[in-house]
Amino acid sequence: MRTDKALLVKGIKYLAITALTMFLAPVVIYQAFKNQDHPWYLPVLVIGLILAVVAIALGFYGIKLMVDSLFGKKK
């Protein structure tokens, strides 16, 4: 069995986006909590929480793609 290089590259791309959102989400959440009296507090906090959930989901999906490329899909 050989490694599916296209699927491996796709998984690495997803993990790169995951790394970006892993650093971006805490910064956005921190900025929201730092400015609690600002009218945009709640929308910024919601965006930060959405980014955190997206980071987790993309991380799992990227790892799944890499494992599928290395070991093949389950039948």
C-alpha positions in Angstrom: 0.0 0.0 0.0 1.3 3.4 -0.9 0.8 6.8 0.6 -1.8 9.1 -1.1 0.4 12.2 -1.5 -2.5 14.5 -2.6 -4.5 13.5 0.5 -1.5 14.0 2.7 -0.9 17.5 1.3 -4.5 18.3 1.9 -4.2 17.1 5.5 -1.1 19.2 6.0 -2.9 22.3 4.7 -5.8 21.7 7.1 -3.3 21.5 10.0 -1.7 24.7 8.9 -5.0 26.5 9.0 -5.6 24.8 12.4 -2.4 26.3 13.7 -3.5 29.7 12.5 -6.9 29.5 14.2 -5.3 28.0 17.4 -3.4 31.3 17.8 -6.1 33.6 16.5 -9.0 32.4 18.7 -7.4 33.0 22.1 -6.3 36.5 21.0 -9.8 37.4 19.9 -11.3 36.0 23.1 -8.7 37.9 25.2 -9.5 41.1 23.4 -13.2 40.6 24.0 -12.7 40.1 27.8 -10.3 43.0 27.9 -13.0 45.3 26.5 -16.2 44.1 28.4 -17.7 47.6 28.5 -17.4 48.1 24.7 -20.6 47.7 22.7 -18.9 45.1 20.4 -18.0 42.9 23.4 -20.5 40.1 22.7 -20.0 39.8 18.9 -16.2 39.7 19.3 -16.6 37.0 22.0 -18.9 34.9 19.8 -16.4 35.2 16.9 -13.6 34.1 19.2 -15.6 31.1 20.4 -16.5 30.1 16.9 -12.8 30.3 15.9 -11.9 28.0 18.8 -14.5 25.4 17.8 -13.3 25.7 14.2 -9.7 25.1 15.3 -10.7 21.9 17.1 -12.8 20.6 14.2 -10.1 21.4 11.6 -7.5 19.7 13.8 -9.4 16.5 13.9 -10.3 16.6 10.2 -6.6 17.3 9.2 -5.4 14.4 11.4 -8.1 12.2 9.9 -7.0 13.1 6.4 -3.4 12.4 7.2 -4.1 9.0 8.7 -6.3 8.1 5.7 -3.5 9.0 3.4 -1.0 6.9 5.2 -3.0 3.8 6.1 -5.9 3.9 3.6 -9.6 4.4 4.1 -11.6 1.9 6.2 -13.7 -0.4 4.2 
